[in-house]
């Protein structure tokens, strides 16, 4: 039982740090890590940076329109 609690706390800390580095809400990352464990870590590893998506979309739209 104690090892389960320790792992849950470790997952929560890791997910919180991953969420913060990816410009996402660290408290939701901690809750997700606490509840979902390794699955939340996999999500944050694949999710990428939240702020990178709009700028990439804008650049793509400008290229299509021919704007510089």
Secondary structure, DSSP 8 states (H G I E B T S, - for coil): -HHHHHHHHHHHHHHHHHHHHTTS-HHHHHHHHHHHTHHHHHHHHHH--TTHHHHHHHHHHHHHHT--
